[in-house]
């Protein structure tokens, strides 16, 4: 993960201790969480996060975007 030079936190659950509380039914499961802790999006299964579709989804969830509420 260090080699990716990401600017946001990545949380892992290697022992699956929290997956039940998050209603994880399959792996990988990705959650988009706002700074206040609100889960604003979830994706189950593999995603191509560099794709135009995924970038557009994340951008819609950012503060100041037309899709952000």
C-alpha positions as CSV (number, residue, x, y, z in Angstrom):
1,X,0.0,0.0,0.0
2,X,2.8,2.4,0.8
3,X,4.0,2.2,-2.8
4,X,0.7,3.5,-4.1
5,X,1.2,6.9,-2.5
6,X,-2.5,7.2,-1.6
7,X,-3.7,10.4,0.1
8,X,-6.6,8.8,2.0
9,X,-6.8,6.1,4.7
10,X,-7.2,2.4,3.8
11,X,-8.7,0.3,6.6
12,X,-8.2,-3.5,6.5
13,X,-10.0,-6.2,8.5
14,X,-7.7,-9.2,8.2
15,X,-9.5,-11.1,11.0
16,X,-13.0,-10.3,9.7
17,X,-13.9,-9.0,13.2
18,X,-15.9,-6.0,11.9
19,X,-17.3,-7.3,8.7
20,X,-20.6,-8.5,10.2
21,X,-21.3,-5.0,11.6
22,X,-20.7,-3.5,8.2
23,X,-22.9,-6.1,6.5
24,X,-20.1,-7.4,4.3
25,X,-21.5,-10.3,2.2
26,X,-18.6,-10.7,-0.3
27,X,-15.1,-9.6,-0.9
28,X,-13.7,-7.3,-1.7
29,X,-16.0,-4.8,-0.1
30,X,-15.2,-1.1,-0.4
31,X,-16.8,1.7,1.6
32,X,-16.6,5.4,0.9
33,X,-16.7,7.2,4.3
34,X,-17.0,10.9,4.8
35,X,-14.7,12.6,7.4
36,X,-17.5,12.6,9.9
37,X,-17.9,8.8,9.7
38,X,-21.0,8.7,7.4
39,X,-20.9,5.9,4.9
40,X,-21.8,7.5,1.6
41,X,-21.1,4.6,-0.8
42,X,-20.4,0.9,-0.9
43,X,-19.2,-1.4,-3.6
44,X,-19.1,-5.2,-3.3
45,X,-16.8,-7.0,-5.7
46,X,-13.8,-6.0,-7.7
47,X,-13.9,-2.5,-9.3
48,X,-11.6,-0.7,-11.6
49,X,-11.2,2.4,-9.4
50,X,-9.2,4.2,-12.1
51,X,-12.0,4.0,-14.6
52,X,-13.9,7.0,-15.7
53,X,-17.1,5.5,-14.2
54,X,-15.6,5.1,-10.8
55,X,-13.9,8.5,-10.8
56,X,-17.2,10.1,-11.7
57,X,-19.0,8.3,-8.9
58,X,-16.4,9.4,-6.3
59,X,-16.4,13.0,-7.6
60,X,-20.2,13.1,-7.3
61,X,-19.8,12.3,-3.6
62,X,-17.3,15.1,-2.9
63,X,-18.4,18.3,-1.2
64,X,-19.2,21.0,-3.7
65,X,-20.3,18.6,-6.4
66,X,-23.8,18.7,-7.9
67,X,-24.5,15.2,-6.6
68,X,-23.3,15.9,-3.1
69,X,-26.1,16.7,-0.6
